[in-house]
Amino acid sequence: MAQLNPFRKAFHLPSKQRINWFPGHMTKARGQIQHKLRNVDCIVEVHDARIPISGRNSQFFDTITGNGVKPHILILNKVDLLGANQRNAVVRQLRTLQPELKNILFSNCKDQRYPGISNIVPLATKLVSESSRYNRAQSADHNIMIIGVPNVGKSSIINVLRNVHLKKRSAARVGAEAGITRAVGERIKIQQNPPVYMIDTPGILQPSIKDDEMGMKLALVGCLPDHIVGEELIADYLLYWLNKHKRYEYVEKLELSSGPNDSISSVLAEYAHKQEMFHRVKQYNGQVEVMTNLLAAARKFISFFRTGQLGDINLDEYNGHLNIN
């Protein structure tokens, strides 16, 4: 008799829950971006390399670039968490989905020496020089607008480029939480000759994320604030994905004596107990009970993924190939 697969075949959200986050500043930012486009020479789109497909709103970006009229560069940031062996496969899949994607770079803001960082400005200036520029044909300076979903490193890239080319300190606000940049900024100079300026913009998601798994991937890499989805649900999706792709590194990392497990409550409870993660909970009758802190354990599990401690992971991978569904 064949052994039954003990793991889930699909991930389902709790009843009636949907993953959506489109605060007012995103609506405002879309209008600001459209208003500034006349004075923009090149669009740099930044996305998280661990979700090269999920979350990219191609229709919105087509509107921004004028369906190819303005030069466009796609930067897949945080490549250190993707792994070098997957880069070529990611590029092939992206170009299969969008043949017009001619300029794709990988970057790692933690390493200013990474080749993708140093190639951004030279490639942008080359593309601008080869374009018509229309109303900006006589302008010596180059204006680059940087766009993308929240918390993928847009502001960090601006700061790194400013330091690399001008040896100057950071000018754009950065943080580990989605939504730090809330309005389209003024021009930030990043190169002297030719004069190159970058315009920072807030991360913008699709107004309605209809694909639940796409929403969970965005949440897992931090493109949404954790509290919007809930850390225990994010941890549950991470566990589901790891088991589905036979990535059992978490068993050793979490010191699970029982091996791979599909129950997130069991996994978190065992890890919290071993790490002595406890908290006091006041019961309805007034008594205080000491319980394992499942929320603290969930946050730790998620942090292991986000810092690469569970190995190089491409969340859009499916059975060894990129998932395009």
C-alpha positions in Angstrom: 0.0 0.0 0.0 1.4 3.4 -1.0 2.3 5.7 1.8 0.0 8.7 2.0 1.6 12.2 1.7 1.2 13.7 5.1 1.5 17.3 3.9 -1.0 19.7 2.5 -1.5 19.8 -1.3 -2.7 23.4 -1.2 -2.8 26.4 1.2 -6.1 27.8 2.2 -6.7 31.1 4.1 -9.0 31.1 7.1 -12.7 31.6 6.0 -13.5 35.0 4.6 -9.9 36.3 5.1 -8.2 38.0 2.1 -4.7 39.5 1.8 -5.2 43.1 0.8 -3.4 46.3 1.8 -3.9 49.4 -0.2 -3.8 52.4 2.2 -4.6 55.9 1.1 -1.0 57.0 0.5 -0.8 54.4 -2.4 -3.7 56.0 -4.2 -2.2 59.4 -3.7 1.2 58.2 -4.9 -0.2 56.8 -8.1 -1.5 60.2 -9.0 1.8 61.9 -8.0 3.8 59.4 -10.2 1.6 60.1 -13.2 2.0 63.9 -12.6 5.8 63.7 -12.6 6.2 61.3 -15.6 6.6 64.2 -18.1 10.0 65.0 -16.5 11.2 61.4 -16.1 13.7 59.9 -18.5 14.0 56.3 -17.2 12.0 54.0 -15.0 13.8 51.7 -12.6 11.5 49.0 -11.2 12.7 47.2 -8.1 11.4 43.9 -6.9 12.3 41.2 -4.4 14.4 38.5 -6.1 12.7 35.8 -4.0 9.4 36.5 -5.7 10.5 37.5 -9.2 6.9 37.0 -10.6 4.5 37.4 -7.7 3.2 40.9 -7.0 4.5 42.6 -10.1 1.7 44.6 -11.6 2.7 44.6 -15.3 -0.4 46.7 -16.3 0.5 49.4 -13.9 4.2 49.4 -15.0 3.2 49.5 -18.7 1.2 52.6 -17.9 4.2 54.2 -16.2 6.6 53.3 -19.0 4.2 54.3 -21.7 4.2 50.7 -23.0 7.9 50.9 -23.7 8.2 54.6 -24.7 10.3 55.3 -21.6 13.4 53.2 -20.9 12.8 50.6 -18.2 15.1 48.6 -16.0 14.0 45.8 -13.7 16.2 45.3 -10.6 15.8 42.1 -8.6 17.1 43.1 -5.2 18.1 40.9 -2.2 19.7 38.4 -4.6 21.9 37.2 -1.7 18.7 35.5 -0.4 17.8 34.0 -3.8 21.1 32.2 -4.6 23.4 32.5 -7.6 22.3 29.2 -9.2 18.7 30.4 -9.8 19.5 33.7 -11.5 19.5 32.5 -15.1 16.3 30.5 -14.7 14.6 33.6 -13.2 15.7 35.7 -16.2 14.4 33.1 -18.7 11.1 32.8 -17.0 10.6 36.6 -16.7 11.3 37.1 -20.4 9.0 34.3 -21.3 6.2 36.1 -19.5 7.2 39.6 -20.7 9.4 39.4 -23.8 9.8 43.2 -23.7 11.9 42.9 -20.5 15.3 43.6 -22.0 17.1 45.0 -19.0 17.2 42.9 -15.9 19.8 43.4 -13.2 20.3 41.7 -9.8 21.4 43.7 -6.8 22.3 43.3 -3.2 22.2 46.6 -1.2 24.3 45.0 1.6 27.2 44.7 -0.8 28.1 47.9 -2.7 30.7 45.9 -4.7 28.0 43.7 -6.1 28.2 44.1 -10.0 24.5 44.8 -10.3 24.8 47.9 -8.2 27.6 49.4 -10.2 25.8 48.7 -13.5 22.5 50.5 -12.7 23.6 54.1 -13.5 25.7 53.3 -16.6 22.9 51.2 -18.0 20.3 53.9 -17.2 22.4 56.7 -18.8 23.0 54.6 -21.9 19.3 53.8 -22.3 18.4 57.5 -21.9 21.0 58.6 -24.4 19.5 56.2 -26.9 16.0 57.3 -26.4 14.1 60.2 -27.9 13.4 61.9 -24.6 10.8 64.2 -26.4 10.3 67.3 -24.2 13.5 66.7 -22.3 15.8 66.3 -25.3 17.8 69.5 -24.5 18.2 68.6 -20.8 21.7 67.7 -19.7 20.6 66.0 -16.5 18.9 62.6 -16.3 15.9 61.9 -14.1 15.3 58.4 -13.0 12.1 57.3 -11.2 12.4 54.3 -9.0 9.1 52.3 -8.5 8.0 48.9 -7.1 6.1 47.2 -4.3 6.7 48.1 -0.7 9.9 47.1 1.2 12.0 45.8 -1.7 14.9 48.2 -1.2 14.1 51.2 -3.4 15.3 53.8 -1.0 18.3 51.6 0.0 19.3 51.4 -3.7 19.2 55.2 -4.0 21.4 55.6 -0.9 23.9 53.0 -2.1 24.2 54.6 -5.5 24.6 58.1 -3.9 27.4 56.7 -1.8 29.0 54.8 -4.7 29.0 57.7 -7.2 29.1 60.8 -5.0 30.6 59.4 -1.8 27.8 61.1 0.1 25.6 60.0 3.0 22.1 58.6 2.7 19.3 60.9 1.5 16.3 58.6 1.4 14.5 57.2 4.5 14.8 53.4 4.9 13.4 50.9 7.3 12.7 47.1 7.7 9.0 47.7 7.6 6.8 48.1 4.5 5.4 51.7 4.0 8.3 53.8 5.2 8.2 56.0 2.1 4.7 57.5 1.9 5.0 60.2 -0.8 6.8 60.8 -4.1 10.0 62.5 -3.1 12.0 65.3 -4.7 15.0 64.6 -6.9 18.1 63.1 -5.2 21.4 63.5 -6.9 23.4 60.3 -7.3 25.9 61.2 -10.0 27.8 64.3 -11.1 28.8 63.6 -14.7 26.4 63.4 -16.4 24.1 64.8 -13.7 21.8 61.9 -12.7 18.9 62.3 -10.2 16.6 59.7 -8.7 13.0 60.2 -7.6 12.0 57.9 -4.7 8.3 56.7 -4.7 6.2 54.7 -2.2 5.7 51.0 -2.7 2.5 50.4 -4.5 0.6 47.1 -4.5 -2.3 46.0 -6.6 -5.6 47.4 -5.1 -7.0 43.9 -4.9 -4.8 40.8 -4.5 -7.1 38.1 -5.8 -4.6 35.3 -5.6 -4.3 34.2 -2.0 -1.0 32.5 -2.4 0.5 35.6 -4.1 -0.7 37.6 -1.1 1.0 35.2 1.3 4.3 35.3 -0.7 4.2 39.1 -0.5 3.6 38.9 3.2 6.3 36.4 3.8 9.1 38.5 2.2 7.8 41.6 4.1 6.0 43.6 1.3 3.1 44.0 3.7 3.2 44.9 7.4 3.2 41.6 9.4 0.3 42.6 11.5 -2.0 43.0 8.4 -1.8 39.2 7.8 -0.7 37.9 11.2 2.7 36.3 12.0 1.3 32.9 12.8 -0.5 32.7 9.5 2.7 33.9 7.7 4.6 31.2 9.5 2.0 28.6 8.5 2.4 29.5 4.9 6.2 29.3 5.2 5.9 25.8 6.7 3.5 24.7 3.9 5.8 26.0 1.2 8.9 24.3 2.7 7.2 21.0 3.1 5.7 21.2 -0.4 9.1 21.7 -1.9 10.8 19.2 0.3 12.9 21.9 2.0 13.4 20.4 5.4 16.2 22.6 6.7 13.8 24.0 9.2 13.7 20.7 11.2 17.3 21.2 12.3 17.0 24.9 12.7 14.0 24.7 14.9 15.4 21.6 16.7 12.3 19.5 16.0 12.7 16.0 17.5 9.7 14.7 15.5 11.0 15.6 12.1 9.0 17.4 9.3 5.6 18.4 10.5 2.6 20.0 8.7 1.0 21.4 11.9 2.2 25.0 12.5 0.8 25.0 16.1 2.8 21.8 16.9 6.0 23.2 15.3 5.8 26.5 17.1 4.9 25.0 20.4 7.9 22.6 20.3 10.3 25.4 19.3 8.9 27.8 21.9 9.2 25.2 24.6 12.8 24.3 23.8 13.8 28.0 23.6 11.9 28.8 26.8 9.6 31.3 25.1 6.9 31.7 27.7 4.5 34.5 28.6 1.8 35.0 31.2 -1.8 35.0 30.1 -4.6 36.2 32.3 -7.6 33.9 32.1 -11.3 34.9 32.2 -11.5 33.9 35.9 -8.6 36.2 36.8 -6.0 33.5 37.2 -2.6 33.9 35.4 -1.3 31.0 33.4 2.2 30.6 32.0 2.0 29.5 28.4 4.3 28.9 25.4 4.6 32.1 23.4 3.6 30.9 19.9 3.7 34.5 18.5 7.3 34.9 19.5 8.2 31.5 18.0 6.4 32.5 14.7 8.3 35.7 14.5 11.6 33.8 14.9 10.6 31.2 12.3 9.8 34.0 9.8 13.1 35.8 10.6 15.0 32.6 9.8 13.6 32.7 6.3 14.0 36.5 5.8 17.7 36.3 6.8 18.5 33.3 4.6 19.0 30.9 7.5 16.7 28.3 5.8 18.8 28.3 2.6 18.4 30.0 -0.8 14.8 30.1 -1.6 12.8 31.3 -4.7 9.1 31.3 -3.6 8.0 31.3 -7.2 9.6 28.0 -7.8 7.3 25.0 -8.4 8.6 21.5 -8.6 12.0 22.7 -9.7 10.7 25.3 -12.1 9.3 28.8 -11.8 5.6 28.9 -11.1 3.8 31.1 -13.7 0.3 30.5 -12.5 
